[in-house]
Amino acid sequence: MAIRTYRSLSIYRTDALLVGGPADFTLDTRPLKQRVGESIALDDRGDLWLGSEASGSRAPQLARIACPLTRP
């Protein structure tokens, strides 16, 4: 389960989330400068894609991050 806020991204294994356990991975997303960051997707290679919507004259943005939970 991935939970994204405007400041961070947290990824939980389902069993940990169900019992209120800690996130397995947390990332500060503020350096991405996605002021209106909203979406997250996981691709076939295990990379996370974080998207933002357009904001004023600023076009939508995509950022790719290697997810350490999908790497051996």
Jmol script that loads the backbone (N, CA, C; Angstrom):
load data "model"
ATOM      1  N   MET A   1       0.854  -1.155   0.000  1.00  0.00           N
ATOM      2  CA  MET A   1       0.000   0.000   0.000  1.00  0.00           C
ATOM      3  C   MET A   1       0.903   1.221   0.000  1.00  0.00           C
ATOM      4  N   ALA A   2       0.628   2.139  -0.900  1.00  0.00           N
ATOM      5  CA  ALA A   2       1.374   3.391  -0.962  1.00  0.00           C
ATOM      6  C   ALA A   2       0.462   4.540  -0.551  1.00  0.00           C
ATOM      7  N   ILE A   3       0.966   5.394   0.313  1.00  0.00           N
ATOM      8  CA  ILE A   3       0.225   6.568   0.752  1.00  0.00           C
ATOM      9  C   ILE A   3       1.093   7.778   0.465  1.00  0.00           C
ATOM     10  N   ARG A   4       0.550   8.697  -0.315  1.00  0.00           N
ATOM     11  CA  ARG A   4       1.289   9.893  -0.679  1.00  0.00           C
ATOM     12  C   ARG A   4       0.586  11.124  -0.132  1.00  0.00           C
ATOM     13  N   THR A   5       1.375  12.001   0.467  1.00  0.00           N
ATOM     14  CA  THR A   5       0.884  13.309   0.881  1.00  0.00           C
ATOM     15  C   THR A   5       1.644  14.347   0.048  1.00  0.00           C
ATOM     16  N   TYR A   6       1.426  15.607   0.314  1.00  0.00           N
ATOM     17  CA  TYR A   6       2.176  16.640  -0.407  1.00  0.00           C
ATOM     18  C   TYR A   6       3.628  16.701   0.045  1.00  0.00           C
ATOM     19  N   ARG A   7       3.975  16.029   1.123  1.00  0.00           N
ATOM     20  CA  ARG A   7       5.334  16.076   1.655  1.00  0.00           C
ATOM     21  C   ARG A   7       6.066  14.741   1.664  1.00  0.00           C
ATOM     22  N   SER A   8       5.353  13.643   1.602  1.00  0.00           N
ATOM     23  CA  SER A   8       6.042  12.361   1.725  1.00  0.00           C
ATOM     24  C   SER A   8       5.302  11.236   1.010  1.00  0.00           C
ATOM     25  N   LEU A   9       6.030  10.152   0.850  1.00  0.00           N
ATOM     26  CA  LEU A   9       5.495   8.917   0.299  1.00  0.00           C
ATOM     27  C   LEU A   9       5.864   7.808   1.271  1.00  0.00           C
ATOM     28  N   SER A  10       4.892   7.026   1.678  1.00  0.00           N
ATOM     29  CA  SER A  10       5.141   5.892   2.567  1.00  0.00           C
ATOM     30  C   SER A  10       4.591   4.632   1.919  1.00  0.00           C
ATOM     31  N   ILE A  11       5.379   3.570   1.988  1.00  0.00           N
ATOM     32  CA  ILE A  11       4.948   2.282   1.440  1.00  0.00           C
ATOM     33  C   ILE A  11       4.937   1.266   2.572  1.00  0.00           C
ATOM     34  N   TYR A  12       3.811   0.586   2.692  1.00  0.00           N
ATOM     35  CA  TYR A  12       3.599  -0.402   3.747  1.00  0.00           C
ATOM     36  C   TYR A  12       3.357  -1.771   3.129  1.00  0.00           C
ATOM     37  N   ARG A  13       3.845  -2.779   3.778  1.00  0.00           N
ATOM     38  CA  ARG A  13       3.405  -4.138   3.440  1.00  0.00           C
ATOM     39  C   ARG A  13       2.007  -4.269   4.054  1.00  0.00           C
ATOM     40  N   THR A  14       1.135  -4.989   3.386  1.00  0.00           N
ATOM     41  CA  THR A  14      -0.264  -5.059   3.816  1.00  0.00           C
ATOM     42  C   THR A  14      -0.401  -5.530   5.250  1.00  0.00           C
ATOM     43  N   ASP A  15       0.332  -6.584   5.628  1.00  0.00           N
ATOM     44  CA  ASP A  15       0.189  -7.103   6.990  1.00  0.00           C
ATOM     45  C   ASP A  15       0.634  -6.081   8.033  1.00  0.00           C
ATOM     46  N   ALA A  16       1.666  -5.299   7.751  1.00  0.00           N
ATOM     47  CA  ALA A  16       2.118  -4.271   8.691  1.00  0.00           C
ATOM     48  C   ALA A  16       1.089  -3.151   8.799  1.00  0.00           C
ATOM     49  N   LEU A  17       0.523  -2.759   7.686  1.00  0.00           N
ATOM     50  CA  LEU A  17      -0.477  -1.684   7.695  1.00  0.00           C
ATOM     51  C   LEU A  17      -1.710  -2.090   8.499  1.00  0.00           C
ATOM     52  N   LEU A  18      -2.140  -3.327   8.350  1.00  0.00           N
ATOM     53  CA  LEU A  18      -3.352  -3.787   9.030  1.00  0.00           C
ATOM     54  C   LEU A  18      -3.216  -3.794  10.546  1.00  0.00           C
ATOM     55  N   VAL A  19      -1.997  -3.940  11.043  1.00  0.00           N
ATOM     56  CA  VAL A  19      -1.807  -3.957  12.496  1.00  0.00           C
ATOM     57  C   VAL A  19      -1.218  -2.643  13.011  1.00  0.00           C
ATOM     58  N   GLY A  20      -1.172  -1.621  12.147  1.00  0.00           N
ATOM     59  CA  GLY A  20      -0.673  -0.320  12.569  1.00  0.00           C
ATOM     60  C   GLY A  20       0.841  -0.245  12.659  1.00  0.00           C
ATOM     61  N   GLY A  21       1.514  -1.134  11.950  1.00  0.00           N
ATOM     62  CA  GLY A  21       2.975  -1.143  11.967  1.00  0.00           C
ATOM     63  C   GLY A  21       3.575  -0.007  11.170  1.00  0.00           C
ATOM     64  N   PRO A  22       4.882   0.132  11.262  1.00  0.00           N
ATOM     65  CA  PRO A  22       5.553   1.234  10.561  1.00  0.00           C
ATOM     66  C   PRO A  22       5.662   0.975   9.061  1.00  0.00           C
ATOM     67  N   ALA A  23       5.901   2.043   8.329  1.00  0.00           N
ATOM     68  CA  ALA A  23       6.121   1.931   6.880  1.00  0.00           C
ATOM     69  C   ALA A  23       7.439   1.209   6.622  1.00  0.00           C
ATOM     70  N   ASP A  24       7.479   0.441   5.539  1.00  0.00           N
ATOM     71  CA  ASP A  24       8.707  -0.232   5.141  1.00  0.00           C
ATOM     72  C   ASP A  24       9.640   0.717   4.401  1.00  0.00           C
ATOM     73  N   PHE A  25       9.090   1.793   3.863  1.00  0.00           N
ATOM     74  CA  PHE A  25       9.871   2.759   3.097  1.00  0.00           C
ATOM     75  C   PHE A  25       9.170   4.098   3.177  1.00  0.00           C
ATOM     76  N   THR A  26       9.908   5.138   3.499  1.00  0.00           N
ATOM     77  CA  THR A  26       9.360   6.490   3.529  1.00  0.00           C
ATOM     78  C   THR A  26      10.315   7.412   2.795  1.00  0.00           C
ATOM     79  N   LEU A  27       9.755   8.293   1.989  1.00  0.00           N
ATOM     80  CA  LEU A  27      10.546   9.210   1.181  1.00  0.00           C
ATOM     81  C   LEU A  27      10.010  10.621   1.355  1.00  0.00           C
ATOM     82  N   ASP A  28      10.906  11.568   1.579  1.00  0.00           N
ATOM     83  CA  ASP A  28      10.540  12.980   1.605  1.00  0.00           C
ATOM     84  C   ASP A  28      10.404  13.425   0.151  1.00  0.00           C
ATOM     85  N   THR A  29       9.214  13.787  -0.281  1.00  0.00           N
ATOM     86  CA  THR A  29       8.987  14.162  -1.679  1.00  0.00           C
ATOM     87  C   THR A  29       9.157  15.653  -1.941  1.00  0.00           C
ATOM     88  N   ARG A  30       9.429  16.442  -0.929  1.00  0.00           N
ATOM     89  CA  ARG A  30       9.568  17.885  -1.125  1.00  0.00           C
ATOM     90  C   ARG A  30      10.670  18.253  -2.112  1.00  0.00           C
ATOM     91  N   PRO A  31      11.816  17.546  -2.149  1.00  0.00           N
ATOM     92  CA  PRO A  31      12.848  17.902  -3.141  1.00  0.00           C
ATOM     93  C   PRO A  31      12.386  17.742  -4.597  1.00  0.00           C
ATOM     94  N   LEU A  32      11.308  16.983  -4.834  1.00  0.00           N
ATOM     95  CA  LEU A  32      10.793  16.830  -6.196  1.00  0.00           C
ATOM     96  C   LEU A  32      10.111  18.103  -6.684  1.00  0.00           C
ATOM     97  N   LYS A  33       9.751  18.980  -5.758  1.00  0.00           N
ATOM     98  CA  LYS A  33       9.095  20.255  -6.080  1.00  0.00           C
ATOM     99  C   LYS A  33       7.799  20.058  -6.867  1.00  0.00           C
ATOM    100  N   GLN A  34       7.073  19.007  -6.508  1.00  0.00           N
ATOM    101  CA  GLN A  34       5.742  18.774  -7.074  1.00  0.00           C
ATOM    102  C   GLN A  34       4.734  19.358  -6.087  1.00  0.00           C
ATOM    103  N   ARG A  35       4.443  20.628  -6.261  1.00  0.00           N
ATOM    104  CA  ARG A  35       3.583  21.325  -5.302  1.00  0.00           C
ATOM    105  C   ARG A  35       2.216  20.670  -5.160  1.00  0.00           C
ATOM    106  N   VAL A  36       1.724  20.095  -6.215  1.00  0.00           N
ATOM    107  CA  VAL A  36       0.409  19.449  -6.178  1.00  0.00           C
ATOM    108  C   VAL A  36       0.577  17.983  -6.570  1.00  0.00           C
ATOM    109  N   GLY A  37       1.515  17.297  -5.911  1.00  0.00           N
ATOM    110  CA  GLY A  37       1.754  15.880  -6.195  1.00  0.00           C
ATOM    111  C   GLY A  37       0.557  15.045  -5.787  1.00  0.00           C
ATOM    112  N   GLU A  38       0.137  14.159  -6.672  1.00  0.00           N
ATOM    113  CA  GLU A  38      -1.074  13.397  -6.392  1.00  0.00           C
ATOM    114  C   GLU A  38      -0.974  11.908  -6.669  1.00  0.00           C
ATOM    115  N   SER A  39      -0.300  11.514  -7.720  1.00  0.00           N
ATOM    116  CA  SER A  39      -0.408  10.121  -8.144  1.00  0.00           C
ATOM    117  C   SER A  39       0.878   9.351  -7.905  1.00  0.00           C
ATOM    118  N   ILE A  40       0.709   8.022  -7.872  1.00  0.00           N
ATOM    119  CA  ILE A  40       1.851   7.123  -7.751  1.00  0.00           C
ATOM    120  C   ILE A  40       1.517   5.836  -8.493  1.00  0.00           C
ATOM    121  N   ALA A  41       2.517   5.296  -9.172  1.00  0.00           N
ATOM    122  CA  ALA A  41       2.350   4.025  -9.886  1.00  0.00           C
ATOM    123  C   ALA A  41       3.642   3.239  -9.764  1.00  0.00           C
ATOM    124  N   LEU A  42       3.539   1.927  -9.843  1.00  0.00           N
ATOM    125  CA  LEU A  42       4.682   1.035  -9.809  1.00  0.00           C
ATOM    126  C   LEU A  42       4.750   0.337 -11.154  1.00  0.00           C
ATOM    127  N   ASP A  43       5.899   0.435 -11.850  1.00  0.00           N
ATOM    128  CA  ASP A  43       5.990  -0.195 -13.167  1.00  0.00           C
ATOM    129  C   ASP A  43       6.553  -1.612 -13.072  1.00  0.00           C
ATOM    130  N   ASP A  44       6.667  -2.288 -14.205  1.00  0.00           N
ATOM    131  CA  ASP A  44       7.119  -3.682 -14.251  1.00  0.00           C
ATOM    132  C   ASP A  44       8.558  -3.867 -13.781  1.00  0.00           C
ATOM    133  N   ARG A  45       9.364  -2.806 -13.812  1.00  0.00           N
ATOM    134  CA  ARG A  45      10.757  -2.889 -13.365  1.00  0.00           C
ATOM    135  C   ARG A  45      10.899  -2.617 -11.876  1.00  0.00           C
ATOM    136  N   GLY A  46       9.818  -2.218 -11.237  1.00  0.00           N
ATOM    137  CA  GLY A  46       9.865  -1.910  -9.819  1.00  0.00           C
ATOM    138  C   GLY A  46      10.176  -0.461  -9.521  1.00  0.00           C
ATOM    139  N   ASP A  47      10.061   0.405 -10.525  1.00  0.00           N
ATOM    140  CA  ASP A  47      10.267   1.829 -10.317  1.00  0.00           C
ATOM    141  C   ASP A  47       8.948   2.495  -9.956  1.00  0.00           C
ATOM    142  N   LEU A  48       9.032   3.468  -9.067  1.00  0.00           N
ATOM    143  CA  LEU A  48       7.866   4.265  -8.692  1.00  0.00           C
ATOM    144  C   LEU A  48       7.807   5.500  -9.569  1.00  0.00           C
ATOM    145  N   TRP A  49       6.633   5.822 -10.037  1.00  0.00           N
ATOM    146  CA  TRP A  49       6.400   7.041 -10.819  1.00  0.00           C
ATOM    147  C   TRP A  49       5.471   7.922 -10.009  1.00  0.00           C
ATOM    148  N   LEU A  50       5.914   9.138  -9.740  1.00  0.00           N
ATOM    149  CA  LEU A  50       5.112  10.097  -8.984  1.00  0.00           C
ATOM    150  C   LEU A  50       4.716  11.234  -9.909  1.00  0.00           C
ATOM    151  N   GLY A  51       3.441  11.522  -9.960  1.00  0.00           N
ATOM    152  CA  GLY A  51       2.935  12.556 -10.857  1.00  0.00           C
ATOM    153  C   GLY A  51       2.289  13.698 -10.101  1.00  0.00           C
ATOM    154  N   SER A  52       2.302  14.848 -10.752  1.00  0.00           N
ATOM    155  CA  SER A  52       1.631  16.012 -10.182  1.00  0.00           C
ATOM    156  C   SER A  52       0.678  16.571 -11.223  1.00  0.00           C
ATOM    157  N   GLU A  53      -0.297  17.312 -10.758  1.00  0.00           N
ATOM    158  CA  GLU A  53      -1.183  17.974 -11.703  1.00  0.00           C
ATOM    159  C   GLU A  53      -0.586  19.331 -12.065  1.00  0.00           C
ATOM    160  N   ALA A  54      -1.118  19.935 -13.100  1.00  0.00           N
ATOM    161  CA  ALA A  54      -0.661  21.265 -13.494  1.00  0.00           C
ATOM    162  C   ALA A  54      -1.004  22.253 -12.388  1.00  0.00           C
ATOM    163  N   SER A  55      -0.161  23.267 -12.241  1.00  0.00           N
ATOM    164  CA  SER A  55      -0.381  24.283 -11.221  1.00  0.00           C
ATOM    165  C   SER A  55      -0.081  25.640 -11.827  1.00  0.00           C
ATOM    166  N   GLY A  56      -1.130  26.423 -12.084  1.00  0.00           N
ATOM    167  CA  GLY A  56      -0.948  27.714 -12.727  1.00  0.00           C
ATOM    168  C   GLY A  56      -0.385  27.521 -14.125  1.00  0.00           C
ATOM    169  N   SER A  57       0.734  28.127 -14.418  1.00  0.00           N
ATOM    170  CA  SER A  57       1.361  27.977 -15.737  1.00  0.00           C
ATOM    171  C   SER A  57       2.337  26.806 -15.773  1.00  0.00           C
ATOM    172  N   ARG A  58       2.488  26.100 -14.673  1.00  0.00           N
ATOM    173  CA  ARG A  58       3.421  24.975 -14.590  1.00  0.00           C
ATOM    174  C   ARG A  58       2.766  23.696 -15.105  1.00  0.00           C
ATOM    175  N   ALA A  59       3.438  23.019 -16.017  1.00  0.00           N
ATOM    176  CA  ALA A  59       2.915  21.777 -16.601  1.00  0.00           C
ATOM    177  C   ALA A  59       2.971  20.637 -15.578  1.00  0.00           C
ATOM    178  N   PRO A  60       2.168  19.584 -15.771  1.00  0.00           N
ATOM    179  CA  PRO A  60       2.265  18.417 -14.899  1.00  0.00           C
ATOM    180  C   PRO A  60       3.681  17.844 -14.950  1.00  0.00           C
ATOM    181  N   GLN A  61       4.087  17.196 -13.867  1.00  0.00           N
ATOM    182  CA  GLN A  61       5.425  16.632 -13.791  1.00  0.00           C
ATOM    183  C   GLN A  61       5.376  15.156 -13.451  1.00  0.00           C
ATOM    184  N   LEU A  62       6.398  14.427 -13.928  1.00  0.00           N
ATOM    185  CA  LEU A  62       6.597  13.034 -13.558  1.00  0.00           C
ATOM    186  C   LEU A  62       7.989  12.887 -12.955  1.00  0.00           C
ATOM    187  N   ALA A  63       8.105  12.066 -11.924  1.00  0.00           N
ATOM    188  CA  ALA A  63       9.396  11.734 -11.336  1.00  0.00           C
ATOM    189  C   ALA A  63       9.477  10.229 -11.197  1.00  0.00           C
ATOM    190  N   ARG A  64      10.633   9.654 -11.529  1.00  0.00           N
ATOM    191  CA  ARG A  64      10.835   8.200 -11.391  1.00  0.00           C
ATOM    192  C   ARG A  64      11.833   7.955 -10.281  1.00  0.00           C
ATOM    193  N   ILE A  65      11.485   7.023  -9.388  1.00  0.00           N
ATOM    194  CA  ILE A  65      12.326   6.674  -8.251  1.00  0.00           C
ATOM    195  C   ILE A  65      12.407   5.154  -8.163  1.00  0.00           C
ATOM    196  N   ALA A  66      13.610   4.632  -7.979  1.00  0.00           N
ATOM    197  CA  ALA A  66      13.773   3.188  -7.800  1.00  0.00           C
ATOM    198  C   ALA A  66      13.232   2.815  -6.419  1.00  0.00           C
ATOM    199  N   CYS A  67      12.317   1.877  -6.376  1.00  0.00           N
ATOM    200  CA  CYS A  67      11.735   1.448  -5.107  1.00  0.00           C
ATOM    201  C   CYS A  67      12.642   0.381  -4.484  1.00  0.00           C
ATOM    202  N   PRO A  68      13.199   0.644  -3.310  1.00  0.00           N
ATOM    203  CA  PRO A  68      14.106  -0.337  -2.701  1.00  0.00           C
ATOM    204  C   PRO A  68      13.408  -1.630  -2.271  1.00  0.00           C
ATOM    205  N   LEU A  69      12.113  -1.621  -2.160  1.00  0.00           N
ATOM    206  CA  LEU A  69      11.396  -2.837  -1.751  1.00  0.00           C
ATOM    207  C   LEU A  69      11.271  -3.849  -2.880  1.00  0.00           C
ATOM    208  N   THR A  70      11.490  -3.413  -4.121  1.00  0.00           N
ATOM    209  CA  THR A  70      11.369  -4.335  -5.250  1.00  0.00           C
ATOM    210  C   THR A  70      12.726  -4.798  -5.733  1.00  0.00           C
ATOM    211  N   ARG A  71      13.811  -4.351  -5.097  1.00  0.00           N
ATOM    212  CA  ARG A  71      15.170  -4.730  -5.502  1.00  0.00           C
ATOM    213  C   ARG A  71      15.642  -5.880  -4.621  1.00  0.00           C
ATOM    214  N   PRO A  72      16.382  -6.832  -5.212  1.00  0.00           N
ATOM    215  CA  PRO A  72      16.899  -7.964  -4.409  1.00  0.00           C
ATOM    216  C   PRO A  72      17.891  -7.510  -3.367  1.00  0.00           C
TER     217      PRO A  72
END
end "model"
wireframe off; spacefill off
backbone 0.3
color backbone group
